[in-house]
Amino acid sequence: MGIIGVQLVVTMVMASIIQKITPHYSLARWLLCNGSLKWYQHPTEEQLQALAGKHQKAKSRKDRKYNGHIESKPLTVPKDIDLHLEAKTITELDTRGTAALLANILNTRIRWRKVFLTEDQRRRHRTFQKTKALFSLTTHYFKVEEGGERSVCITFGFFFFVKAMAILIVTENYLEFGLETGFANFSDSALQFLEKQGLESQGPVSKLTFKMFLAVVCAFIGAFLTFPGLRLAQMHLDALNLANERLTQTLFHINFLSPLIIVLLWVKPITKDYIMNPPLGKESIPLMSETAYDSLRLWIIVLLCVLRLALIRQHLQAYLNLAQKGVEQMKKEAGRISTKDLQKMVARVFYYLCVIALQYVAPMIMLLHTTLLLKTLGNQSWGVISEASCVSPTEIAETTNDDHSTTLIANENEKLTVTQITLALGGLQNVFTPLLFRGLLSFLTWWIAACLFSTSLFGLFYHHYLTVA
């Protein structure tokens, strides 16, 4: 009770501090409203009329009768009009409308009761919130009648389901997640726990059922990450066109290939085996230990996430430039366009900014929090050199298989007391072991990166080769 009391007091103090700081300092406000991002304002009808000319204006204002009713034609202007959009700096007032709209659509605002969660629970909750936000965006695509967004999500969902089933049958010699070891340890520990409670069972779940359920979860994650990956590819190409310095272009390429780098970290023949046993002649001297490699892997993921966050402004500006790009593309076409359609084409770019920012940030947040959960729940360490606080997977298996749980001693006619229930629930810690969490979270981290890279690669191919410039 003393530990819970201290944790509750510290959490309340930090919540109070955050509540006082938020009105004055916000990371999102600093990223979007620092003066570096510029958006393009749509022209008014008066401006379009002035550019189109009086003769064209009068010509487009002709009315006609249809079934006895006077129908007014929409005001149109030539597509090759000499239009130059006005660029404005994004301010806090500009983002309030789009942020409020996004909040109402996604409904992902955190309730006050979630302040009292532990650190691991908060990390799991933030990961769930980002997944929920992507789920809300995906369901919005399903509600759209026009366009092929629904078909794209379904197609990629089935593709990632088949891909997940293929990945789950790959042996640990190639993809070193630890799922097999973690599931075996979970099954043995659960069986022992049930036997100590006087229950007969063949095991919690079969391996086939476990992998099938995991494949379904992977399919949903892949469907959620479809449009973020496609959008990232488009922003990557546009950002490269805006960048003039070679260093900036190199950082853009590293940022785009960061999911591939994360994927290769778990490919055992390419990374771990080469580092653990490098070909240095007859003698094989490992460059680092296994625990040090696990810590290095965590640091690489965190640094890649920081790089992606550092380049968010350049990518968002590349997206905002789509308004001017669309106008320039329109000038190359013949014919006329309605003033309402022209205004919508320009305005929707800025109004969609918060969704684009969410699609850019959400996969990074998911990767970062699964990595932090892997470090905490998987009993890993940040120290690459010091190995005193690290525990190897074999030691975890030996520790978790020890009999350090207290069995319930009660007669059949005696009711369970609160202490006995607490001891029984405490025995669940021996079932959900760090070895299980290490396997699951390693696989989920790898899978999120794999899905993001697959969709980004497809988007790069589509926008670079299939889209007519």
C-alpha positions in Angstrom: 0.0 0.0 0.0 2.9 2.3 0.7 4.3 1.9 -2.8 0.8 2.5 -4.3 0.4 5.6 -2.2 3.8 7.1 -3.3 3.1 6.3 -7.0 -0.4 7.9 -6.7 1.1 11.1 -5.1 3.9 11.3 -7.7 1.4 10.7 -10.6 -1.0 13.4 -9.3 1.9 15.9 -8.9 3.1 15.3 -12.4 -0.4 15.5 -13.8 -0.8 18.9 -12.1 2.5 20.1 -13.5 1.6 19.0 -17.0 -1.8 20.7 -16.7 -0.1 23.9 -15.9 2.5 23.7 -18.6 0.2 22.6 -21.5 -1.5 26.0 -22.0 1.9 27.7 -22.4 3.9 25.0 -24.1 2.8 22.2 -26.5 4.9 20.0 -28.7 2.3 19.9 -31.4 2.0 23.7 -31.3 5.8 24.1 -31.6 5.9 21.7 -34.5 3.1 23.3 -36.5 2.9 26.9 -35.4 6.6 28.0 -35.1 6.5 30.0 -38.3 8.2 27.6 -40.7 5.1 26.0 -42.2 3.2 27.9 -44.9 -0.2 27.1 -46.3 -2.0 28.4 -49.4 -5.3 30.3 -49.1 -7.9 29.6 -51.6 -8.9 32.6 -53.8 -12.3 34.2 -53.4 -14.9 34.4 -56.1 -14.2 38.1 -56.6 -10.6 37.5 -57.2 -11.4 34.7 -59.7 -13.9 36.9 -61.5 -11.3 39.7 -61.8 -8.7 37.3 -63.2 -11.2 35.7 -65.6 -12.4 39.1 -67.0 -15.7 40.8 -67.4 -16.7 39.1 -70.7 -16.1 35.6 -69.4 -17.8 36.4 -66.2 -21.0 37.6 -67.9 -20.9 34.6 -70.2 -20.8 32.2 -67.3 -23.6 33.8 -65.5 -26.3 33.0 -68.1 -29.4 31.3 -66.6 -31.6 28.7 -68.2 -35.1 27.3 -67.5 -35.4 23.7 -66.6 -39.0 22.3 -66.2 -40.3 25.7 -65.4 -37.6 26.5 -62.8 -34.7 28.9 -63.4 -31.4 27.1 -62.9 -28.3 29.2 -62.4 -25.2 27.9 -63.9 -22.1 27.8 -61.6 -19.5 30.4 -62.1 -16.6 29.0 -64.1 -13.2 30.2 -65.0 -10.6 29.0 -67.6 -8.2 26.4 -66.2 -5.3 28.2 -67.7 -6.1 31.3 -65.6 -3.1 33.3 -64.3 -3.7 32.4 -60.7 -1.1 32.7 -57.9 -2.0 31.5 -54.5 -1.3 33.6 -51.4 1.0 31.8 -48.9 0.3 32.3 -45.2 2.2 31.2 -42.1 0.3 28.7 -39.9 -0.7 30.2 -36.6 -2.3 28.7 -33.6 -5.7 30.1 -34.6 -5.5 28.4 -38.0 -5.0 25.0 -36.4 -7.8 25.2 -33.9 -10.5 24.4 -36.5 -8.7 21.5 -38.1 -7.7 20.1 -34.7 -11.2 20.4 -33.3 -12.6 18.6 -36.4 -10.1 15.8 -36.1 -10.8 15.4 -32.4 -14.5 15.2 -33.0 -14.0 12.6 -35.8 -11.5 10.4 -34.1 -12.7 10.9 -30.5 -9.3 10.0 -29.1 -9.2 12.5 -26.2 -7.7 10.9 -23.1 -10.1 11.0 -20.1 -9.0 12.2 -16.7 -9.1 8.8 -15.1 -6.2 7.6 -17.3 -3.9 9.9 -15.3 -3.7 7.2 -12.6 -2.2 4.5 -14.8 1.3 3.2 -14.2 4.1 3.9 -16.7 3.8 0.6 -18.5 0.0 1.0 -18.6 0.4 4.5 -20.0 2.7 3.2 -22.7 0.3 0.5 -23.6 -2.6 3.0 -23.6 -0.7 5.5 -25.8 0.0 2.7 -28.3 -3.6 1.6 -28.2 -4.7 5.3 -28.7 -2.6 5.6 -31.9 -3.9 2.3 -33.1 -7.5 3.4 -32.4 -6.8 6.7 -34.2 -5.6 4.8 -37.3 -8.6 2.5 -37.0 -11.0 5.5 -36.9 -9.3 6.9 -40.1 -9.6 3.5 -41.8 -13.3 3.2 -40.9 -13.8 6.7 -42.4 -12.3 5.4 -45.7 -14.9 2.6 -45.6 -17.7 5.2 -45.3 -16.7 7.0 -48.4 -18.9 5.9 -51.3 -16.7 7.3 -54.1 -13.1 6.3 -54.7 -11.3 3.0 -54.1 -10.1 3.5 -50.5 -12.2 0.7 -49.2 -10.9 -1.7 -51.8 -7.3 -0.7 -51.1 -7.7 -1.3 -47.4 -9.3 -4.7 -47.9 -6.7 -5.8 -50.5 -3.8 -4.8 -48.3 -5.5 -6.4 -45.3 -5.7 -9.8 -47.0 -2.1 -9.3 -48.4 -0.7 -8.7 -44.9 -2.7 -11.7 -43.5 -1.1 -14.0 -46.0 2.3 -12.4 -45.4 1.9 -12.8 -41.6 1.1 -16.5 -41.9 4.2 -16.9 -44.1 6.4 -15.0 -41.6 5.1 -17.0 -38.6 6.3 -20.3 -40.1 9.9 -19.0 -40.6 12.2 -20.6 -38.1 14.2 -18.7 -35.5 17.4 -19.3 -37.4 16.3 -16.6 -39.8 14.0 -14.3 -37.9 15.0 -14.1 -34.3 11.9 -12.9 -32.4 11.7 -15.5 -29.7 8.1 -16.3 -30.3 8.6 -20.1 -30.2 10.5 -19.9 -26.9 8.1 -17.4 -25.4 5.0 -19.4 -26.3 6.5 -22.6 -25.0 7.4 -20.9 -21.7 3.9 -19.4 -21.5 2.2 -22.8 -22.1 4.4 -24.6 -19.5 3.9 -21.8 -16.9 0.2 -21.6 -17.5 -0.2 -25.4 -17.2 1.7 -25.4 -13.9 -0.3 -22.5 -12.6 -3.6 -24.3 -13.4 -2.4 -27.5 -11.8 -1.5 -25.7 -8.6 -5.0 -24.3 -8.4 -6.4 -27.8 -8.7 -7.6 -27.4 -12.3 -7.1 -29.9 -15.0 -6.2 -28.5 -18.4 -4.3 -29.5 -21.6 -3.0 -25.9 -21.9 -4.3 -22.4 -22.5 -4.3 -22.4 -26.3 -2.7 -24.4 -29.1 0.2 -23.0 -31.1 -1.9 -23.0 -34.3 -4.6 -21.0 -32.7 -2.1 -18.6 -31.2 -0.4 -17.9 -34.6 -3.8 -17.6 -36.3 -4.9 -15.0 -33.9 -1.6 -13.2 -34.3 -1.9 -13.3 -38.1 -5.4 -11.7 -37.8 -4.0 -8.9 -35.6 -1.2 -8.4 -38.1 -3.7 -8.1 -40.9 -5.5 -5.3 -39.1 -2.3 -3.5 -38.4 -1.3 -3.7 -42.0 -4.6 -2.3 -43.1 -4.3 0.6 -40.7 -0.8 1.4 -41.9 -1.7 1.3 -45.6 -2.6 4.9 -46.2 0.1 6.3 -43.8 2.7 4.4 -45.9 1.2 5.6 -49.2 1.1 9.2 -47.9 4.7 9.0 -46.6 5.9 7.9 -50.1 4.3 11.0 -51.7 5.6 13.4 -49.1 9.1 11.8 -49.4 9.2 12.4 -53.2 7.9 16.0 -52.8 10.4 16.7 -49.9 13.3 15.5 -52.0 12.3 17.9 -54.8 12.3 20.8 -52.3 15.7 19.9 -50.7 18.8 21.5 -52.2 21.4 20.3 -49.8 23.0 16.9 -50.2 22.9 16.3 -46.4 19.2 17.0 -46.2 18.5 14.6 -49.1 20.6 11.9 -47.3 18.5 12.3 -44.1 15.3 12.0 -46.2 16.6 8.8 -47.7 17.5 7.4 -44.2 14.1 8.4 -42.9 12.4 6.6 -45.7 14.5 3.5 -45.3 14.3 3.5 -41.5 11.6 0.8 -41.4 13.8 -1.4 -43.6 16.7 -0.9 -41.2 14.5 -1.9 -38.3 13.3 -5.0 -40.2 16.9 -6.0 -40.9 17.8 -5.8 -37.1 15.8 -9.0 -36.6 17.1 -10.9 -39.6 19.6 -13.1 -37.9 21.9 -14.1 -40.8 22.4 -10.5 -41.9 22.8 -8.6 -38.7 23.1 -10.6 -35.4 25.2 -13.5 -36.7 27.5 -11.2 -38.5 28.0 -9.0 -35.4 28.2 -11.9 -33.0 30.5 -14.0 -35.2 32.2 -11.8 -37.8 34.4 -13.5 -40.4 37.9 -12.4 -39.1 39.9 -15.4 -40.2 40.2 -18.7 -38.4 39.3 -17.2 -35.0 35.8 -15.8 -34.5 35.8 -12.9 -32.0 32.3 -11.5 -31.3 32.1 -7.7 -31.4 29.5 -7.6 -28.6 27.4 -9.9 -26.4 23.8 -10.9 -27.1 22.4 -8.5 -24.4 24.5 -5.7 -25.7 23.1 -6.3 -29.2 19.6 -6.2 -27.9 20.3 -2.8 -26.2 21.9 -1.5 -29.4 18.8 -2.6 -31.3 16.6 -0.6 -29.0 18.8 2.5 -29.4 18.8 2.3 -33.2 14.9 2.3 -33.2 14.7 5.2 -30.8 17.2 7.3 -32.9 15.3 6.5 -36.1 12.1 7.6 -34.5 13.8 10.9 -33.4 15.0 11.4 -36.9 11.5 11.0 -38.3 10.1 13.5 -35.8 12.9 16.0 -36.6 11.9 15.9 -40.3 8.2 16.3 -39.8 8.1 20.0 -40.8 9.8 19.4 -44.2 7.4 16.6 -45.0 4.3 18.5 -43.9 5.5 21.5 -45.9 5.9 19.2 -48.9 2.3 18.2 -48.4 1.0 21.7 -48.1 2.7 22.6 -51.4 0.3 20.2 -53.1 -2.2 23.1 -53.3 0.2 25.1 -55.5 1.2 22.0 -57.4 -2.4 21.2 -58.2 -3.0 24.7 -59.5 0.1 24.5 -61.7 -1.1 21.1 -63.0 -4.6 22.6 -63.7 -3.0 25.4 -65.8 -1.7 22.8 -68.3 -5.2 21.5 -69.0 -7.8 22.9 -71.3 -11.4 23.8 -70.6 -13.1 25.5 -67.6 -13.5 24.7 -64.0 -16.1 25.8 -61.4 -14.9 28.3 -58.9 -16.3 26.2 -56.1 -14.3 23.2 -57.3 -11.2 25.3 -57.6 -11.6 26.6 -54.1 -12.2 23.1 -52.7 -9.1 21.8 -54.4 -7.0 24.4 -52.7 -8.7 24.5 -49.3 -8.9 20.8 -48.6 -5.1 20.5 -48.6 -4.8 22.6 -45.5 -8.0 21.3 -43.8 -6.5 17.7 -44.2 -3.3 18.7 -42.5 -4.0 17.3 -39.1 -4.9 13.9 -40.6 -1.7 13.9 -42.6 0.3 14.8 -39.4 -1.4 11.9 -37.6 -0.6 9.5 -40.4 3.0 10.6 -40.3 3.4 10.5 -36.5 1.2 7.6 -35.4 3.4 4.8 -36.9 6.4 6.4 -35.3 4.7 6.6 -31.9 3.6 2.9 -32.2 7.2 1.9 -33.0 8.6 3.9 -30.1 6.2 2.6 -27.5 6.4 -1.0 -28.6 10.2 -0.5 -28.2 9.8 0.9 -24.8 7.5 -1.9 -23.8 10.0 -4.4 -25.1 12.7 -2.9 -23.0 10.6 -2.8 -19.8 8.4 -6.0 -20.1 11.1 -7.9 -21.9 13.6 -7.2 -19.1 16.2 -5.5 -21.4 18.5 -2.6 -20.7 19.6 0.6 -22.3 23.3 0.0 -21.5 25.2 -1.3 -24.6 28.5 -1.7 -22.7 27.4 -2.4 -19.1 25.7 -5.8 -18.9 25.1 -6.0 -15.1 21.4 -5.2 -15.3 20.7 -7.4 -18.4 19.3 -10.9 -18.3 19.7 -13.3 -21.1 16.7 -15.2 -22.5 18.0 -18.5 -21.1 18.3 -17.0 -17.7 14.8 -15.6 -18.0 13.5 -19.1 -18.9 15.3 -20.7 -15.9 14.0 -18.0 -13.6 10.4 -18.1 -14.7 10.3 -21.9 -14.5 11.3 -21.8 -10.8 8.7 -22.5 -8.2 8.5 -19.1 -6.5 4.7 -18.9 -6.5 2.6 -19.5 -3.4 -0.1 -22.1 -3.7 -3.5 -21.7 -2.3 -4.2 -23.8 0.8 -7.9 -24.0 1.4 -10.4 -26.6 2.1 -13.2 -27.3 -0.3 -15.8 -25.9 2.0 -13.7 -22.8 2.9 -14.2 -19.6 1.0 -11.3 -17.9 -0.6 -10.0 -14.9 1.3 -8.7 -11.6 -0.1 -5.2 -12.7 0.7 -5.6 -16.0 -1.2 -7.1 -14.2 -4.2 -4.1 -11.8 -4.2 -1.7 -14.7 -4.1 -3.5 -16.4 -6.9 -3.3 -13.3 -9.1 0.3 -12.8 -8.1 1.0 -16.2 -9.5 -0.1 -15.0 -13.0 3.2 -13.1 -13.1 4.9 -16.5 -13.5 2.6 -17.1 -16.5 3.1 -13.9 -18.4 6.8 -13.9 -18.2 9.4 -11.5 -19.7 10.3 -14.2 -22.2 6.7 -14.1 -23.6 6.6 -10.3 -23.8 10.0 -10.3 -25.4 8.8 -12.5 -28.2 5.5 -10.8 -28.8 6.8 -7.2 -28.6 9.8 -8.0 -30.8 7.5 -9.5 -33.4 5.0 -6.6 -33.2 7.8 -4.0 -33.5 9.2 -5.8 -36.5 5.8 -6.2 -38.1 4.9 -2.5 -37.8 8.2 -1.6 -39.5 7.6 -4.2 -42.2 4.1 -3.0 -42.9 5.1 0.6 -43.1 8.0 -0.1 -45.4 5.9 -2.4 -47.7 3.2 0.2 -48.1 5.7 3.1 -48.5 7.6 1.1 -51.2 4.3 0.5 -53.0 3.4 4.1 -52.7 6.9 5.1 -54.0 6.4 2.9 -57.1 2.9 4.2 -57.7 3.6 8.0 -57.3 6.9 7.8 -59.2 6.0 5.5 -62.1 2.2 5.2 -62.4 1.1 8.8 -61.6 1.2 11.1 -64.6 3.2 14.2 -63.6 
